[in-house]
Amino acid sequence: MAGRDDGDWLEFVAELMREPLRELPLDRVTRMLQETFESTGIAVNDFQSDGTVAGRVFPLDERLQGHREDLMAWGRRSAHTHPIVQYYAATGTVGVMQSADVPTSMVDMRLFGEGASLLRDCGVGQQLAFPIGPGPAPRTLVVGKPAVYGPREMALAERIWRVLTALDRQARAYAGALRGERDGAQAVATAIELTPRERGVLQLLAEGHTAGAIARRLGIAERTVHKHLERCYSKLGVADRLSAVLRAQRLGLVGT
């Protein structure tokens, strides 16, 4: 059975959630998958629009019995011949799948023969795929080892896949929200014709710096800082520093 269980994954996810995720931390996730399924290595495959695959293998120093470079080259040109990829293409479904469970009627071994032999030489003759992300060709994490995965491992894999999918979805949403905040703030700054330098002065003002400290930080004269502030007041429709900072924060122009 696997080297890690549901309790370990609960602790792992709790640790990840201590900080907001902007993307799935592949180094940590692949290490956990490797320990869970006692795998030699984990491939991370990103399918490109031109049909090629950009792949990596974790750990990054894993040599795969001396065949790492051969496997990477095969993956870039022929990953579409893999049984799991053929299964996804034929059924239109995307979920946890191991190579041993793909119906033979869906696999063209004339195409996959070279890959099957190479994977066995690497010590990862059986593969378990975790498609993570949106779209019909999502990023796929592939766990490889010599033996077929048993029912208990597959049940655990299904639960892990659901957790990883949720984490990835949350990370994408958070990253998108941050991009939206930045885009929105820039739109406001443009609309009121606030220059990058004026916005920078506002940010330093919001952080509690005096005009003199701002001048030293930016390498400009203090009277120049006051001119920037006067223009900021006029564009924001306020009459003093506190009101400028509060208005800028409400508009998302500076941090709170």
Steps between C-alpha positions, in 0.01 A plus 500: 500500500598865468757669720268791589130498587202733533621635834835597352326676213270685740804636684671578170205701368461681833864605478456622142193701597688699764582746222286597199605297197551673166597175332534136589846447660617222269820422687311426822203329335716269290714410801186408692371291210836325475494411869134397489535253215867413561578615148832548325400830343209726412460650153323833457369538145369824353327450165573780254268643234724363222456143625838471669554441871718698737599253770700489819589214733515542878728455685705707260808288569327165437687325219238228431766231480699707253214553253371841611603692188367228269166504682477880486571497126239229442244695703550818300434330167280199582307554824175489300559126444485419872202275588359744753518789253336279236229410753430865583481587130269207418258542791506874557523436873778632721565342838734278697610210282778243505648358184410139594129589507484644148305257275735340247254587226584868552878460476700482180807315622670554166520864598571447870745211476813714528357695793392187687848350470666824609273540802581146614872572461452809720343288775157662456320245285163585657368856509225670698374832360357796693364762257498834683353817355237627256439405140505176301881470520592605855840477665548137596705361788609144425619269778714213373611175660559138388183335641131540421308719747258305719137587589590670829765711328254597229239600758759714678608646167142605427477686831837666447401606148189674633706685760765607249235613253335714768834650608590581141160659437532713813854607409390600149208698638722681751762581237225626268358721775841651563543570129156658497587725793818615327320556171219686674737726691689579180174585326407742779845658493472547125149642522601773744829555317715403798860454390717208620713743704193654663367159583839407648495809718150411615611149594788631710265752660261217586788313663548793739801674346540875526563719195866517596529123532324453167742742336799309634349165397435619143812714467308819424462839667246535780327786315452261207325256734266778611420579135419135436276495805319815393423343163385182676264699722353674199449178300353317799277792596635537855670773701744323737729201541271283709209542260732424206617176658147391593366579151794320332444193716129489419584519129757223535785728392713425807525221751322518834 
